[in-house]
Amino acid sequence: HGRMSPPLLATSGLTKRYGSVTVLDDVTIDLRCGEIHALIGANGAGKSTLCKIISGLIERSAGTISLAGQPFSPNGKRDAEQRGVQIIQQELNLIPTLSVAENLMLARLPSRLGVLRGKALQERAAEILQRFGLSDVDPRQPVGSLGVGRQQMIEIAAALDQKCRLLILDEPTAALSGNETRQLFEHLWGLKAQGVGMIYISHRLDEIK
């Protein structure tokens, strides 16, 4: 991907205000395919706010965003996901009472719960779990019965199994074991090689290195 092609993600003058409080002030980013940008800063610096704007979770107050050279104004998280922008947040967004398989496929299934069950769903979920080193997890068990680290890995697997051009990770390893963190990094290097661009928020400088 040459420098002459438009960046995967570009922001200009990105600003977010809540009343008289400015959380983000004139933020400019240029991120290209296959790049991983680390985002570090004190709590309250606006890192998560920036990423939530890019991923469609909140609206910006001012500024512009483009994705692969096209104007980008996602109308919610699902809209951003359909454009290839995935976010993995520190707080879990799983539904504890649904099975592992249902949580893995939730974003891609019709809203009628009756279609969530069945052999095909279990087989597809088992494939995803195998690919992400989670073959010890039973796709039929309630996701809430897993430990927090395993739940975070389920959420990561669900995001990475979808169409992904830009991946945002907000403190993804806070609940992970050392082995789970290594598994995650292996997947990130694979995505980098495929040209996926990433924004990685962490307080752990050893991880950023």
FIKOLZA-1660 file (N, C-alpha, C; in steps of 0.1 Angstrom, whole numbers, plus 5000, padded with zeros to 4 digits):
% residues 209
   i   px   py   pz ch aa at
   1 5009 4988 5000  A  H  N
   1 5000 5000 5000  A  H CA
   1 5009 5012 5000  A  H  C
   2 5009 5020 4989  A  G  N
   2 5018 5031 4988  A  G CA
   2 5013 5043 4995  A  G  C
   3 5023 5052 4998  A  R  N
   3 5019 5064 5005  A  R CA
   3 5010 5073 4996  A  R  C
   4 5010 5071 4983  A  M  N
   4 5002 5079 4975  A  M CA
   4 4987 5076 4976  A  M  C
   5 4983 5064 4980  A  S  N
   5 4969 5060 4981  A  S CA
   5 4963 5067 4993  A  S  C
   6 4950 5069 4994  A  P  N
   6 4944 5076 5005  A  P CA
   6 4946 5067 5018  A  P  C
   7 4948 5074 5029  A  P  N
   7 4949 5066 5042  A  P CA
   7 4936 5058 5044  A  P  C
   8 4938 5047 5052  A  L  N
   8 4926 5039 5055  A  L CA
   8 4917 5047 5064  A  L  C
   9 4922 5054 5074  A  L  N
   9 4915 5063 5083  A  L CA
   9 4921 5076 5083  A  L  C
  10 4914 5087 5081  A  A  N
  10 4919 5100 5083  A  A CA
  10 4908 5109 5091  A  A  C
  11 4913 5115 5101  A  T  N
  11 4904 5125 5108  A  T CA
  11 4910 5139 5107  A  T  C
  12 4902 5149 5107  A  S  N
  12 4907 5163 5107  A  S CA
  12 4898 5171 5116  A  S  C
  13 4904 5178 5125  A  G  N
  13 4897 5187 5134  A  G CA
  13 4886 5180 5143  A  G  C
  14 4888 5167 5146  A  L  N
  14 4878 5160 5153  A  L CA
  14 4877 5165 5167  A  L  C
  15 4865 5169 5171  A  T  N
  15 4863 5175 5184  A  T CA
  15 4850 5170 5190  A  T  C
  16 4850 5168 5203  A  K  N
  16 4838 5164 5210  A  K CA
  16 4837 5172 5223  A  K  C
  17 4825 5178 5224  A  R  N
  17 4821 5187 5236  A  R CA
  17 4809 5181 5242  A  R  C
  18 4809 5181 5256  A  Y  N
  18 4797 5179 5264  A  Y CA
  18 4794 5192 5271  A  Y  C
  19 4785 5199 5266  A  G  N
  19 4782 5213 5272  A  G CA
  19 4794 5221 5270  A  G  C
  20 4799 5227 5281  A  S  N
  20 4811 5236 5281  A  S CA
  20 4824 5228 5282  A  S  C
  21 4824 5215 5283  A  V  N
  21 4836 5207 5285  A  V CA
  21 4840 5201 5272  A  V  C
  22 4852 5204 5268  A  T  N
  22 4858 5198 5255  A  T CA
  22 4866 5186 5259  A  T  C
  23 4861 5174 5254  A  V  N
  23 4868 5162 5257  A  V CA
  23 4879 5159 5246  A  V  C
  24 4876 5162 5234  A  L  N
  24 4885 5160 5223  A  L CA
  24 4886 5174 5216  A  L  C
  25 4899 5178 5213  A  D  N
  25 4901 5191 5207  A  D CA
  25 4910 5190 5195  A  D  C
  26 4903 5191 5183  A  D  N
  26 4911 5192 5170  A  D CA
  26 4920 5181 5168  A  D  C
  27 4915 5168 5168  A  V  N
  27 4923 5156 5167  A  V CA
  27 4925 5153 5152  A  V  C
  28 4938 5151 5148  A  T  N
  28 4941 5146 5134  A  T CA
  28 4948 5133 5135  A  T  C
  29 4943 5123 5127  A  I  N
  29 4949 5110 5126  A  I CA
  29 4951 5106 5111  A  I  C
  30 4962 5100 5108  A  D  N
  30 4964 5094 5095  A  D CA
  30 4969 5080 5097  A  D  C
  31 4960 5070 5094  A  L  N
  31 4964 5056 5096  A  L CA
  31 4962 5048 5083  A  L  C
  32 4973 5041 5080  A  R  N
  32 4972 5034 5067  A  R CA
  32 4971 5019 5069  A  R  C
  33 4967 5012 5058  A  C  N
  33 4965 4998 5058  A  C CA
  33 4978 4991 5064  A  C  C
  34 4976 4982 5073  A  G  N
  34 4987 4974 5078  A  G CA
  34 4995 4981 5089  A  G  C
  35 4990 4993 5094  A  E  N
  35 4997 5000 5105  A  E CA
  35 4989 4997 5118  A  E  C
  36 4997 4997 5129  A  I  N
  36 4991 4996 5142  A  I CA
  36 4996 5009 5149  A  I  C
  37 4986 5017 5153  A  H  N
  37 4989 5029 5160  A  H CA
  37 4986 5027 5175  A  H  C
  38 4995 5029 5184  A  A  N
  38 4993 5028 5198  A  A CA
  38 4988 5042 5203  A  A  C
  39 4978 5041 5211  A  L  N
  39 4972 5053 5217  A  L CA
  39 4973 5053 5232  A  L  C
  40 4981 5062 5237  A  I  N
  40 4984 5062 5252  A  I CA
  40 4981 5075 5257  A  I  C
  41 4978 5076 5271  A  G  N
  41 4975 5088 5277  A  G CA
  41 4968 5086 5290  A  G  C
  42 4968 5096 5298  A  A  N
  42 4962 5095 5312  A  A CA
  42 4947 5092 5311  A  A  C
  43 4941 5086 5321  A  N  N
  43 4927 5085 5322  A  N CA
  43 4920 5098 5320  A  N  C
  44 4909 5099 5312  A  G  N
  44 4903 5111 5309  A  G CA
  44 4909 5119 5298  A  G  C
  45 4919 5114 5291  A  A  N
  45 4925 5122 5280  A  A CA
  45 4917 5122 5268  A  A  C
  46 4907 5112 5267  A  G  N
  46 4898 5112 5255  A  G CA
  46 4901 5101 5246  A  G  C
  47 4909 5091 5250  A  K  N
  47 4912 5080 5241  A  K CA
  47 4900 5072 5237  A  K  C
  48 4892 5068 5247  A  S  N
  48 4880 5060 5244  A  S CA
  48 4870 5068 5237  A  S  C
  49 4869 5081 5240  A  T  N
  49 4859 5089 5233  A  T CA
  49 4862 5090 5218  A  T  C
  50 4875 5092 5215  A  L  N
  50 4879 5092 5201  A  L CA
  50 4875 5079 5193  A  L  C
  51 4878 5068 5200  A  C  N
  51 4875 5055 5194  A  C CA
  51 4860 5052 5192  A  C  C
  52 4853 5057 5202  A  K  N
  52 4838 5055 5201  A  K CA
  52 4832 5064 5190  A  K  C
  53 4838 5075 5187  A  I  N
  53 4833 5083 5176  A  I CA
  53 4836 5076 5163  A  I  C
  54 4848 5071 5161  A  I  N
  54 4852 5064 5149  A  I CA
  54 4844 5051 5147  A  I  C
  55 4840 5045 5158  A  S  N
  55 4833 5032 5156  A  S CA
  55 4817 5034 5157  A  S  C
  56 4813 5047 5157  A  G  N
  56 4798 5049 5155  A  G CA
  56 4791 5049 5168  A  G  C
  57 4797 5048 5180  A  L  N
  57 4790 5047 5193  A  L CA
  57 4785 5060 5198  A  L  C
  58 4793 5071 5195  A  I  N
  58 4788 5084 5198  A  I CA
  58 4791 5094 5186  A  I  C
  59 4784 5105 5186  A  E  N
  59 4786 5114 5175  A  E CA
  59 4796 5125 5179  A  E  C
  60 4803 5129 5168  A  R  N
  60 4813 5140 5170  A  R CA
  60 4806 5154 5171  A  R  C
  61 4813 5163 5177  A  S  N
  61 4808 5177 5177  A  S CA
  61 4812 5185 5165  A  S  C
  62 4824 5182 5160  A  A  N
  62 4830 5189 5148  A  A CA
  62 4841 5180 5142  A  A  C
  63 4845 5184 5130  A  G  N
  63 4855 5177 5123  A  G CA
  63 4850 5167 5113  A  G  C
  64 4860 5161 5105  A  T  N
  64 4856 5152 5095  A  T CA
  64 4864 5138 5097  A  T  C
  65 4858 5128 5091  A  I  N
  65 4864 5114 5091  A  I CA
  65 4863 5109 5077  A  I  C
  66 4873 5102 5072  A  S  N
  66 4872 5095 5060  A  S CA
  66 4878 5081 5062  A  S  C
  67 4872 5072 5054  A  L  N
  67 4876 5058 5055  A  L CA
  67 4879 5054 5040  A  L  C
  68 4892 5051 5038  A  A  N
  68 4897 5047 5025  A  A CA
  68 4893 5058 5014  A  A  C
  69 4894 5070 5019  A  G  N
  69 4892 5082 5010  A  G CA
  69 4878 5086 5008  A  G  C
  70 4868 5079 5015  A  Q  N
  70 4854 5082 5014  A  Q CA
  70 4849 5088 5027  A  Q  C
  71 4841 5098 5026  A  P  N
  71 4835 5104 5039  A  P CA
  71 4829 5093 5047  A  P  C
  72 4831 5094 5060  A  F  N
  72 4827 5084 5069  A  F CA
  72 4819 5090 5081  A  F  C
  73 4806 5088 5081  A  S  N
  73 4798 5093 5092  A  S CA
  73 4789 5081 5097  A  S  C
  74 4794 5072 5104  A  P  N
  74 4786 5060 5107  A  P CA
  74 4773 5063 5116  A  P  C
  75 4762 5057 5112  A  N  N
  75 4749 5059 5119  A  N CA
  75 4748 5048 5129  A  N  C
  76 4757 5047 5139  A  G  N
  76 4756 5037 5149  A  G CA
  76 4767 5026 5147  A  G  C
  77 4769 5018 5157  A  K  N
  77 4779 5008 5157  A  K CA
  77 4777 4998 5145  A  K  C
  78 4765 4993 5143  A  R  N
  78 4762 4983 5133  A  R CA
  78 4766 4989 5119  A  R  C
  79 4763 5001 5117  A  D  N
  79 4766 5007 5104  A  D CA
  79 4782 5008 5102  A  D  C
  80 4789 5011 5113  A  A  N
  80 4804 5011 5112  A  A CA
  80 4809 4997 5109  A  A  C
  81 4803 4987 5116  A  E  N
  81 4807 4973 5114  A  E CA
  81 4805 4969 5100  A  E  C
  82 4794 4973 5094  A  Q  N
  82 4792 4969 5080  A  Q CA
  82 4801 4975 5070  A  Q  C
  83 4808 4987 5074  A  R  N
  83 4818 4993 5066  A  R CA
  83 4832 4987 5069  A  R  C
  84 4833 4978 5079  A  G  N
  84 4845 4971 5082  A  G CA
  84 4853 4977 5094  A  G  C
  85 4846 4985 5102  A  V  N
  85 4852 4990 5114  A  V CA
  85 4847 4982 5126  A  V  C
  86 4856 4976 5133  A  Q  N
  86 4853 4968 5145  A  Q CA
  86 4860 4974 5157  A  Q  C
  87 4853 4974 5168  A  I  N
  87 4858 4979 5181  A  I CA
  87 4857 4968 5192  A  I  C
  88 4868 4966 5199  A  I  N
  88 4868 4957 5210  A  I CA
  88 4870 4965 5223  A  I  C
  89 4860 4966 5231  A  Q  N
  89 4861 4974 5243  A  Q CA
  89 4864 4967 5255  A  Q  C
  90 4869 4974 5265  A  Q  N
  90 4873 4967 5278  A  Q CA
  90 4860 4962 5285  A  Q  C
  91 4849 4970 5284  A  E  N
  91 4837 4965 5290  A  E CA
  91 4830 4955 5281  A  E  C
  92 4826 4944 5286  A  L  N
  92 4820 4933 5278  A  L CA
  92 4807 4937 5273  A  L  C
  93 4804 4932 5261  A  N  N
  93 4790 4935 5255  A  N CA
  93 4783 4922 5251  A  N  C
  94 4787 4911 5259  A  L  N
  94 4781 4898 5257  A  L CA
  94 4767 4898 5264  A  L  C
  95 4759 4888 5260  A  I  N
  95 4746 4886 5267  A  I CA
  95 4748 4873 5275  A  I  C
  96 4750 4874 5289  A  P  N
  96 4754 4863 5297  A  P CA
  96 4745 4850 5296  A  P  C
  97 4733 4852 5294  A  T  N
  97 4723 4841 5295  A  T CA
  97 4723 4834 5281  A  T  C
  98 4728 4839 5271  A  L  N
  98 4728 4833 5258  A  L CA
  98 4741 4824 5257  A  L  C
  99 4741 4814 5248  A  S  N
  99 4752 4805 5247  A  S CA
  99 4764 4812 5241  A  S  C
 100 4776 4805 5242  A  V  N
 100 4788 4810 5235  A  V CA
 100 4785 4812 5220  A  V  C
 101 4779 4802 5214  A  A  N
 101 4776 4802 5200  A  A CA
 101 4767 4814 5196  A  A  C
 102 4757 4816 5203  A  E  N
 102 4748 4827 5200  A  E CA
 102 4755 4840 5201  A  E  C
 103 4763 4842 5211  A  N  N
 103 4771 4855 5213  A  N CA
 103 4781 4856 5201  A  N  C
 104 4787 4846 5197  A  L  N
 104 4796 4847 5186  A  L CA
 104 4790 4852 5173  A  L  C
 105 4777 4848 5171  A  M  N
 105 4770 4850 5158  A  M CA
 105 4760 4861 5160  A  M  C
 106 4759 4867 5171  A  L  N
 106 4747 4876 5174  A  L CA
 106 4746 4888 5164  A  L  C
 107 4758 4894 5160  A  A  N
 107 4757 4906 5152  A  A CA
 107 4753 4902 5137  A  A  C
 108 4753 4889 5134  A  R  N
 108 4751 4885 5120  A  R CA
 108 4738 4878 5118  A  R  C
 109 4730 4877 5129  A  L  N
 109 4718 4869 5128  A  L CA
 109 4705 4878 5128  A  L  C
 110 4694 4873 5122  A  P  N
 110 4682 4880 5123  A  P CA
 110 4677 4881 5137  A  P  C
 111 4668 4890 5140  A  S  N
 111 4664 4893 5153  A  S CA
 111 4656 4883 5160  A  S  C
 112 4649 4874 5152  A  R  N
 112 4641 4864 5158  A  R CA
 112 4649 4853 5165  A  R  C
 113 4647 4852 5178  A  L  N
 113 4656 4843 5185  A  L CA
 113 4654 4828 5181  A  L  C
 114 4643 4825 5175  A  G  N
 114 4641 4811 5171  A  G CA
 114 4651 4806 5161  A  G  C
 115 4658 4815 5153  A  V  N
 115 4668 4811 5143  A  V CA
 115 4682 4809 5149  A  V  C
 116 4683 4813 5162  A  L  N
 116 4696 4813 5168  A  L CA
 116 4702 4799 5171  A  L  C
 117 4693 4789 5172  A  R  N
 117 4696 4776 5176  A  R CA
 117 4697 4766 5165  A  R  C
 118 4705 4756 5166  A  G  N
 118 4705 4746 5155  A  G CA
 118 4719 4741 5153  A  G  C
 119 4720 4730 5146  A  K  N
 119 4733 4723 5144  A  K CA
 119 4743 4732 5136  A  K  C
 120 4738 4739 5126  A  A  N
 120 4746 4748 5118  A  A CA
 120 4753 4759 5127  A  A  C
 121 4745 4764 5136  A  L  N
 121 4751 4775 5145  A  L CA
 121 4762 4769 5153  A  L  C
 122 4760 4757 5159  A  Q  N
 122 4770 4751 5168  A  Q CA
 122 4782 4748 5160  A  Q  C
 123 4781 4743 5147  A  E  N
 123 4792 4739 5139  A  E CA
 123 4800 4752 5135  A  E  C
 124 4793 4762 5132  A  R  N
 124 4800 4775 5128  A  R CA
 124 4808 4780 5140  A  R  C
 125 4801 4780 5152  A  A  N
 125 4808 4785 5164  A  A CA
 125 4820 4777 5167  A  A  C
 126 4819 4764 5166  A  A  N
 126 4830 4755 5169  A  A CA
 126 4842 4758 5160  A  A  C
 127 4840 4762 5147  A  E  N
 127 4850 4765 5138  A  E CA
 127 4857 4778 5143  A  E  C
 128 4849 4788 5147  A  I  N
 128 4855 4801 5152  A  I CA
 128 4864 4798 5164  A  I  C
 129 4858 4790 5174  A  L  N
 129 4865 4788 5186  A  L CA
 129 4878 4780 5183  A  L  C
 130 4878 4771 5174  A  Q  N
 130 4890 4763 5171  A  Q CA
 130 4901 4773 5165  A  Q  C
 131 4897 4782 5156  A  R  N
 131 4906 4791 5150  A  R CA
 131 4912 4801 5159  A  R  C
 132 4905 4804 5170  A  F  N
 132 4911 4814 5180  A  F CA
 132 4916 4807 5192  A  F  C
 133 4919 4794 5191  A  G  N
 133 4925 4787 5203  A  G CA
 133 4916 4785 5214  A  G  C
 134 4903 4784 5212  A  L  N
 134 4893 4783 5223  A  L CA
 134 4886 4770 5222  A  L  C
 135 4892 4760 5217  A  S  N
 135 4886 4747 5214  A  S CA
 135 4881 4740 5227  A  S  C
 136 4886 4745 5239  A  D  N
 136 4882 4739 5252  A  D CA
 136 4869 4745 5256  A  D  C
 137 4863 4755 5249  A  V  N
 137 4851 4761 5253  A  V CA
 137 4839 4754 5245  A  V  C
 138 4829 4750 5253  A  D  N
 138 4817 4744 5247  A  D CA
 138 4808 4755 5241  A  D  C
 139 4805 4755 5228  A  P  N
 139 4797 4765 5222  A  P CA
 139 4783 4766 5228  A  P  C
 140 4778 4755 5234  A  R  N
 140 4765 4754 5239  A  R CA
 140 4763 4760 5253  A  R  C
 141 4774 4762 5260  A  Q  N
 141 4773 4767 5274  A  Q CA
 141 4770 4782 5275  A  Q  C
 142 4763 4786 5285  A  P  N
 142 4760 4801 5286  A  P CA
 142 4773 4808 5288  A  P  C
 143 4774 4819 5280  A  V  N
 143 4787 4826 5281  A  V CA
 143 4790 4832 5295  A  V  C
 144 4780 4835 5302  A  G  N
 144 4781 4840 5316  A  G CA
 144 4788 4830 5325  A  G  C
 145 4788 4817 5321  A  S  N
 145 4795 4807 5330  A  S CA
 145 4810 4807 5329  A  S  C
 146 4815 4814 5319  A  L  N
 146 4830 4815 5317  A  L CA
 146 4836 4825 5325  A  L  C
 147 4849 4824 5328  A  G  N
 147 4857 4834 5335  A  G CA
 147 4857 4847 5326  A  G  C
 148 4861 4858 5332  A  V  N
 148 4861 4871 5325  A  V CA
 148 4871 4871 5313  A  V  C
 149 4883 4865 5315  A  G  N
 149 4893 4864 5305  A  G CA
 149 4888 4857 5293  A  G  C
 150 4881 4845 5295  A  R  N
 150 4876 4837 5284  A  R CA
 150 4864 4845 5277  A  R  C
 151 4856 4852 5285  A  Q  N
 151 4845 4860 5279  A  Q CA
 151 4851 4871 5270  A  Q  C
 152 4862 4877 5274  A  Q  N
 152 4868 4887 5266  A  Q CA
 152 4874 4881 5253  A  Q  C
 153 4879 4869 5254  A  M  N
 153 4884 4862 5242  A  M CA
 153 4873 4859 5232  A  M  C
 154 4861 4855 5238  A  I  N
 154 4849 4853 5230  A  I CA
 154 4845 4865 5222  A  I  C
 155 4845 4877 5229  A  E  N
 155 4842 4889 5223  A  E CA
 155 4852 4893 5212  A  E  C
 156 4865 4891 5214  A  I  N
 156 4875 4894 5204  A  I CA
 156 4873 4885 5192  A  I  C
 157 4871 4872 5195  A  A  N
 157 4869 4862 5184  A  A CA
 157 4857 4866 5175  A  A  C
 158 4846 4871 5181  A  A  N
 158 4834 4875 5174  A  A CA
 158 4837 4887 5165  A  A  C
 159 4845 4896 5170  A  A  N
 159 4848 4908 5162  A  A CA
 159 4857 4905 5151  A  A  C
 160 4867 4896 5153  A  L  N
 160 4877 4894 5143  A  L CA
 160 4872 4884 5132  A  L  C
 161 4861 4877 5135  A  D  N
 161 4855 4868 5125  A  D CA
 161 4847 4876 5115  A  D  C
 162 4844 4888 5118  A  Q  N
 162 4836 4896 5109  A  Q CA
 162 4845 4904 5099  A  Q  C
 163 4839 4910 5089  A  K  N
 163 4846 4919 5079  A  K CA
 163 4853 4929 5087  A  K  C
 164 4866 4931 5085  A  C  N
 164 4874 4940 5093  A  C CA
 164 4884 4947 5084  A  C  C
 165 4883 4960 5083  A  R  N
 165 4894 4968 5076  A  R CA
 165 4901 4976 5087  A  R  C
 166 4894 4981 5097  A  L  N
 166 4900 4989 5108  A  L CA
 166 4895 4983 5121  A  L  C
 167 4905 4979 5129  A  L  N
 167 4902 4973 5142  A  L CA
 167 4907 4982 5153  A  L  C
 168 4898 4985 5162  A  I  N
 168 4901 4994 5174  A  I CA
 168 4900 4985 5186  A  I  C
 169 4911 4985 5194  A  L  N
 169 4912 4977 5206  A  L CA
 169 4914 4986 5218  A  L  C
 170 4904 4987 5227  A  D  N
 170 4905 4996 5239  A  D CA
 170 4908 4987 5251  A  D  C
 171 4921 4987 5256  A  E  N
 171 4925 4980 5267  A  E CA
 171 4921 4965 5266  A  E  C
 172 4924 4958 5255  A  P  N
 172 4918 4945 5253  A  P CA
 172 4923 4934 5262  A  P  C
 173 4935 4936 5268  A  T  N
 173 4942 4926 5276  A  T CA
 173 4940 4927 5291  A  T  C
 174 4932 4937 5295  A  A  N
 174 4930 4940 5310  A  A CA
 174 4926 4927 5318  A  A  C
 175 4918 4919 5312  A  A  N
 175 4913 4907 5319  A  A CA
 175 4919 4894 5314  A  A  C
 176 4929 4895 5305  A  L  N
 176 4935 4883 5298  A  L CA
 176 4947 4878 5306  A  L  C
 177 4948 4864 5305  A  S  N
 177 4961 4858 5310  A  S CA
 177 4972 4860 5301  A  S  C
 178 4984 4857 5305  A  G  N
 178 4996 4858 5296  A  G CA
 178 4994 4850 5283  A  G  C
 179 4989 4838 5284  A  N  N
 179 4987 4830 5273  A  N CA
 179 4976 4835 5263  A  N  C
 180 4965 4840 5269  A  E  N
 180 4955 4846 5261  A  E CA
 180 4960 4859 5254  A  E  C
 181 4968 4867 5261  A  T  N
 181 4974 4879 5254  A  T CA
 181 4983 4875 5243  A  T  C
 182 4991 4864 5244  A  R  N
 182 4999 4860 5233  A  R CA
 182 4991 4855 5221  A  R  C
 183 4980 4848 5224  A  Q  N
 183 4971 4844 5214  A  Q CA
 183 4965 4856 5206  A  Q  C
 184 4961 4866 5214  A  L  N
 184 4956 4878 5207  A  L CA
 184 4966 4885 5198  A  L  C
 185 4978 4886 5203  A  F  N
 185 4989 4893 5195  A  F CA
 185 4992 4885 5182  A  F  C
 186 4991 4872 5183  A  E  N
 186 4993 4864 5171  A  E CA
 186 4983 4867 5160  A  E  C
 187 4970 4869 5165  A  H  N
 187 4960 4872 5155  A  H CA
 187 4962 4886 5150  A  H  C
 188 4966 4896 5159  A  L  N
 188 4968 4909 5154  A  L CA
 188 4979 4910 5143  A  L  C
 189 4990 4903 5145  A  W  N
 189 5001 4902 5135  A  W CA
 189 4996 4897 5122  A  W  C
 190 4987 4886 5123  A  G  N
 190 4981 4881 5111  A  G CA
 190 4973 4891 5104  A  G  C
 191 4965 4899 5111  A  L  N
 191 4956 4909 5105  A  L CA
 191 4965 4920 5099  A  L  C
 192 4975 4924 5106  A  K  N
 192 4985 4934 5101  A  K CA
 192 4990 4930 5087  A  K  C
 193 4994 4917 5086  A  A  N
 193 4999 4912 5073  A  A CA
 193 4989 4912 5062  A  A  C
 194 4976 4911 5066  A  Q  N
 194 4965 4912 5056  A  Q CA
 194 4961 4926 5052  A  Q  C
 195 4968 4936 5059  A  G  N
 195 4965 4950 5056  A  G CA
 195 4955 4957 5064  A  G  C
 196 4950 4950 5075  A  V  N
 196 4941 4956 5084  A  V CA
 196 4948 4967 5092  A  V  C
 197 4942 4979 5094  A  G  N
 197 4948 4990 5102  A  G CA
 197 4942 4989 5116  A  G  C
 198 4950 4992 5126  A  M  N
 198 4946 4991 5140  A  M CA
 198 4949 5003 5148  A  M  C
 199 4941 5006 5158  A  I  N
 199 4943 5015 5169  A  I CA
 199 4943 5007 5182  A  I  C
 200 4954 5008 5189  A  Y  N
 200 4955 5000 5201  A  Y CA
 200 4957 5009 5213  A  Y  C
 201 4947 5009 5222  A  I  N
 201 4948 5016 5235  A  I CA
 201 4953 5007 5246  A  I  C
 202 4963 5011 5253  A  S  N
 202 4968 5003 5264  A  S CA
 202 4976 5012 5274  A  S  C
 203 4975 5008 5287  A  H  N
 203 4984 5015 5296  A  H CA
 203 4997 5007 5298  A  H  C
 204 4998 4995 5292  A  R  N
 204 5009 4986 5294  A  R CA
 204 5020 4988 5283  A  R  C
 205 5030 4996 5287  A  L  N
 205 5040 5000 5277  A  L CA
 205 5048 4988 5271  A  L  C
 206 5049 4977 5279  A  D  N
 206 5056 4965 5274  A  D CA
 206 5048 4959 5263  A  D  C
 207 5035 4959 5263  A  E  N
 207 5026 4954 5252  A  E CA
 207 5028 4963 5240  A  E  C
 208 5028 4976 5242  A  I  N
 208 5029 4985 5231  A  I CA
 208 5043 4983 5223  A  I  C
 209 5053 4981 5231  A  K  N
 209 5066 4978 5224  A  K CA
 209 5065 4965 5216  A  K  C
% end
